[in-house]
Amino acid sequence: MRFLLNVIDSRTESATGDEMAAIDAFNDAMAAKGQRIMAVGMEHPSTAAVYDNRQDQGEVTPGTYVQQDETIMGFWVIDVDS
């Protein structure tokens, strides 16, 4: 079964050295077992843009779709037994 795991934070690169080591170990373990489909770190929301091409309008708006204090800063898609 596939699962989406989100990393929620208010800023990028906020993990401590120990937390990064744990994240790396998690990534390595998931990859070694063939369970990791995708792992992605996201840029800070200040670099975001919303692309809206409904009805071929081709509109680009700087910023995020929704303004909030915390956002998805990364995610994993994994395939594991449930």
C-alpha positions in Angstrom: 0.0 0.0 0.0 1.3 3.5 -0.8 1.5 6.2 1.8 2.3 9.9 1.7 4.4 11.2 4.6 4.6 15.0 4.9 7.2 17.1 6.6 5.5 20.1 8.2 7.6 23.1 9.3 7.7 26.9 9.2 11.2 27.1 7.7 13.7 25.1 5.6 16.8 23.4 6.9 15.6 23.5 10.5 16.7 20.0 11.4 19.5 19.6 13.9 22.5 17.4 13.1 21.0 14.5 15.0 17.6 14.9 13.2 19.3 15.0 9.8 21.2 11.8 10.7 17.9 10.2 11.6 16.3 11.4 8.3 19.3 10.0 6.3 19.0 6.7 8.2 15.2 6.5 7.4 15.9 7.3 3.7 18.6 4.7 3.5 16.5 2.0 5.2 13.4 2.7 3.0 15.6 2.6 -0.1 17.4 -0.6 0.9 14.0 -2.4 1.4 12.7 -1.1 -1.9 9.9 0.8 -0.1 10.8 4.4 -1.0 9.1 5.5 -4.1 10.1 9.2 -3.8 11.6 11.6 -1.3 11.5 15.3 -1.9 12.6 18.4 0.0 10.8 21.6 -0.9 12.1 25.2 -1.2 11.0 27.9 1.2 7.4 29.2 0.4 8.9 32.6 -0.3 10.2 31.2 -3.6 6.7 29.7 -4.6 4.5 30.7 -7.5 1.1 29.5 -8.4 0.6 28.5 -12.0 -3.1 28.5 -13.1 -3.8 27.3 -16.6 -7.5 26.7 -16.3 -9.2 27.7 -19.5 -5.7 28.3 -21.0 -5.3 31.5 -19.0 -1.6 30.9 -18.2 -1.7 33.0 -15.1 1.4 33.0 -12.8 1.0 34.5 -9.3 4.0 34.9 -7.0 3.6 33.3 -3.5 1.8 30.3 -2.2 -1.8 29.3 -2.9 -2.7 29.6 0.8 -0.9 31.8 3.3 -0.1 30.0 6.5 2.6 29.8 9.2 3.5 26.2 8.5 3.7 24.4 5.2 4.8 21.1 3.7 8.6 21.4 3.5 9.1 17.9 2.1 7.5 14.5 1.7 8.0 10.8 1.1 5.9 8.5 -1.0 6.5 5.0 0.3 5.1 1.5 -0.5 4.8 -0.7 2.6 2.5 -3.3 4.0 -0.3 -1.7 5.9 
